[in-house]
Amino acid sequence: MDWIALQPASPADASAWGWQALRFTPRVARVDEAWLLEVSGSLRLFGGPAALRQALLVADDLQPPAWAEGATSLLALALLRLQRAGRPQPRRLPDDLPLALLTAAEPHLPLLARTGCHTWGQLRALPRAPVARRFGATLLEALDRAWGLRPDTHAWLVAPEVFDESLELPALATEAAGLMAAAWRLLGALQRWLQARQQGVLAFELAWTFDLRRLDGVALPRTGALQVRTAEPVQAIDHLGRLLREQLARVRLAAPANHLRLRSVETRGWAGAARTLLPDEVRAGEPLHQLVERLSARLGEGRVRQPRLQADWRPEAMQRWEPAVRAPRAALARARAVGDADSNPDPDPDPVAAESLLPAWLLDPAQPLEVRDERPWYQGPLQLLTRRQRVETGWWEEGGAVVRDYCIARSAGAGLVWIYCEHAVPAGSRPPRWYLQGLYA
């Protein structure tokens, strides 16, 4: 078996390096001051030891860790400690390693030194039964694991279900834009957590803690928060960072902040980027949904809109315009509205039949037409060219049912037009009225 022991340069990066290691092997354990990785099953997958180490130990936003490798976990950990102490590696491994490098031997080092036992090999040469009675079975088990005679058993690292990391700011932040530098570190940890769990983030929340409880005699909330949502699962922190920067630029802090917290709100399984076998395909620029999200964050949620189709027979209600990126409460309200609409007993319109008469230009609202001698007029008398198509719907709405007869007509001045005759409900309460709904190019 092959083991790698790595020690982060900063204690603040410890969890980030653990999630970084989970990208390459599921057998990752925290032992004392280091992470221990069993990588024998990953060597072939990542192209051998050198390629795996290159991919594992290179992280743009993290300081390079100290690392060592060995045939067993305790041997790799001992070599890492030896390296950190600046001492040369002995010729015979693990026999000539100092006992101070073995965690299980630390409580017994003074007594072992008085007996003339200073290395792993000297301790292993002693009779096992007296060593077990004097120092306990734990020390012998550690020696057996160091020589590979016993399996290495550790509490393996498992990425939590929800990402929730905090960071103390090096200085008080008086403006929201000043939070971005520290937020990048948390976003880097979020990316490694997502990669370890094979997830993409759909929503995350950045919260900050205020340094003051009162300002000018006014009580302040303990924290402030900002939630960022994306249309599709994302792992790349460059897009998440751009969205966060745009939204932070519009936030005003009520007081200086001293602490940051980043939490995942919604995630989804990560399928990876689609690849093509065609060598001449070149993709330039950013995906459309990322551009829309960035513009919405910069201009405001209501400034960038998109059409959404509706299951309705009435042409003016077949689609509506809504924000391209919706706030969490608005999205929840829309989900409830869609659920209410889906429970509507009115059948969905047939796309082929509904689009067969639709003109290129719809009038909003429909224009009332004059009726002369029981014929509708629009720049002259209209000649009906098609049979009437009855639309009867909307009975569940506040205004009551709508009964219309649609048809295509010809106008001497305007050409082909789309008109309908609206019938009163209940029938016969008033004469039918004609309206101009659309124009054909």
Sequence and secondary structure as in RCSB ss.txt:
>XXXX:A:sequence
MDWIALQPASPADASAWGWQALRFTPRVARVDEAWLLEVSGSLRLFGGPAALRQALLVADDLQPPAWAEGATSLL
ALALLRLQRAGRPQPRRLPDDLPLALLTAAEPHLPLLARTGCHTWGQLRALPRAPVARRFGATLLEALDRAWGLR
PDTHAWLVAPEVFDESLELPALATEAAGLMAAAWRLLGALQRWLQARQQGVLAFELAWTFDLRRLDGVALPRTGA
LQVRTAEPVQAIDHLGRLLREQLARVRLAAPANHLRLRSVETRGWAGAARTLLPDEVRAGEPLHQLVERLSARLG
EGRVRQPRLQADWRPEAMQRWEPAVRAPRAALARARAVGDADSNPDPDPDPVAAESLLPAWLLDPAQPLEVRDER
PWYQGPLQLLTRRQRVETGWWEEGGAVVRDYCIARSAGAGLVWIYCEHAVPAGSRPPRWYLQGLYA
>XXXX:A:secstr
  EEEEE SSGGGHHHHHHHHHTT S EEEETTEEEEE TTTTTTTTSHHHHHHHHH  TTS   EEEEESSHHH
HHHHHHHHHTT    SSTTTTSBGGG GGGGGGHHHHHHTT  BHHHHHHS HHHHHHHH HHHHHHHHHHTTSS
     B    SS EEEEEEEEEE SGGGGHHHHHHHHHHHHHHHHHHTEEEEEEEEEEEES SEETTEE  SEEE
EEEEEEEEE  HHHHHHHHHHHHTT   SS EEEEEEEEEEEEE       S TT    S  HHHHHHHHHHHH 
TTTSEEEEE   SSGGGSEEEEESS  HHHHHHHHHHHHHHHT  S    HHHHHSS  SEEEEEEEE EEETTE
EESSSB EE S  EEEEE TTSTT  EEEEEEEEEETTTEEEEEEEEE SSTTSS  EEEEEEE  
